[in-house]
Amino acid sequence: MHRTRPDGTVIESLCDYCRTVFDQNDPEQPPMIEGHQGALICLKCLSVAYAEVVGLQGGHEHSGSKCTMCLEDRKQPQWASPLDREVRVCLRCIKQGATAIEKDPDVAWKRPV
């Protein structure tokens, strides 16, 4: 999520799932993945979501609820934020995020096994 001023200027960016603040001036901080309408997931949350939903074939289908990243109600497992069970990421977005971040040569992230 992005916190903005009334004129739309971004004040800070946070992971929607764990509320970690993204500091673009910190070269050690890994990037976040952005979904629709400014939704963000950090690599720690993506790693946990990937391990639970893909690796352990966990997660729950939440019929009638939208994925925070793609804003779609998909009939597939979702991972819910430990801070807010209404903030979820679907299997498709987990896999797309993993694929996208693995292609970034500046990020040394690998899918959890």
Secondary structure as the mmCIF struct_conf table of DSSP 4:
data_model
#
loop_
_struct_conf.conf_type_id
_struct_conf.id
_struct_conf.beg_label_comp_id
_struct_conf.beg_label_asym_id
_struct_conf.beg_label_seq_id
_struct_conf.end_label_comp_id
_struct_conf.end_label_asym_id
_struct_conf.end_label_seq_id
STRN STRN1 HIS A 2 THR A 4
TURN_TY1_P TURN_TY1_P1 PRO A 6 ASP A 7
BEND BEND1 GLY A 8 GLY A 8
STRN STRN2 VAL A 10 LEU A 14
TURN_TY1_P TURN_TY1_P2 ASP A 16 CYS A 18
HELX_LH_PP_P HELX_LH_PP_P1 THR A 20 THR A 20
STRN STRN3 VAL A 21 PHE A 22
TURN_TY1_P TURN_TY1_P3 GLN A 24 ASN A 25
TURN_TY1_P TURN_TY1_P4 PRO A 27 GLU A 28
BEND BEND2 GLN A 29 GLN A 29
HELX_LH_PP_P HELX_LH_PP_P2 PRO A 30 PRO A 31
STRN STRN4 MET A 32 GLU A 34
HELX_RH_3T_P HELX_RH_3T_P1 HIS A 36 GLY A 38
STRN STRN5 LEU A 40 CYS A 42
HELX_RH_AL_P HELX_RH_AL_P1 LEU A 43 ALA A 49
HELX_RH_PI_P HELX_RH_PI_P1 TYR A 50 GLY A 55
BEND BEND3 LEU A 56 LEU A 56
STRN STRN6 HIS A 60 HIS A 60
TURN_TY1_P TURN_TY1_P5 SER A 63 GLY A 64
TURN_TY1_P TURN_TY1_P6 THR A 68 CYS A 70
BEND BEND4 LYS A 75 GLN A 76
STRN STRN7 GLN A 78 ALA A 80
BEND BEND5 PRO A 82 LEU A 83
TURN_TY1_P TURN_TY1_P7 ARG A 85 GLU A 86
STRN STRN8 ARG A 88 CYS A 90
HELX_RH_AL_P HELX_RH_AL_P2 LEU A 91 GLU A 102
TURN_TY1_P TURN_TY1_P8 LYS A 103 LYS A 103
TURN_TY1_P TURN_TY1_P9 PRO A 105 ASP A 106
#
